[in-house]
């Protein structure tokens, strides 16, 4: 898998369960297995990667290329 195949989500809008609004994926830490989402008022949360995507906790607003 190429680097761009794994990082196409960075900068995309995402809907998160139990959150009011949308967030933006800022980075993916492959070593720690975390994906970071930035919300309004500069609040950043970390979610397990790729489990959060597989379990539909994070729902990206983009289709995979």
N, C-alpha and C positions, 0 to 999 in steps of 0.2 A: 504494500500500500504506500502510495506516495505521500509526501508531507502535505500537499494541498488537499488530498482526499480526507485527511484527518482534521484539517483546520478550516474547512469551508464554513463552519458555524460561527467563527469569530466575527463579531460585529453585527450579527443578526438578532432580530427581535425574537423574544421567546416568552411564552405564557407559562407561568409557574403555578402549580396547585397550591391552594391556600394563600394566594397573594391577590391583591386587588387589581393591580395594573400589570403592565408588561415590563420586562427587563431586557437588557442587552448582554449577550455573552461577551466578556472581555478577554478571557484567556482560558486555555486548557493546560493543566499541569499533568503531563503523562506519567511522570515519575511518582507523584503522590496519588494519582488517580482522582483528580478533582477538576471540576469545571466551575468557573466563577461567573456569576451573574450580577450585573450592576443595575440597581433600581433607582428610582427618583430619590432625591436628597443625598446622593452619593453613598448609598448603602450597598455594600457588596456582600453577597452570600456565596458560600462554597457548597457544591453538591457533588456526590460521588459520580465519577465518570467511568464507564459508560452506563452504569446502572440507572441513573436518573433519566437518561434518554430511553432506555429499554423499558422501564416501568412507567413511562409517560408522566413522570413528575415534571419534566421540562418538555414543553411542546413547541418546537421551533416553527416559525412562520415562513420557512423556506423549504423547497423541495430539494432533495439531494441530487447532485449533478450526475 
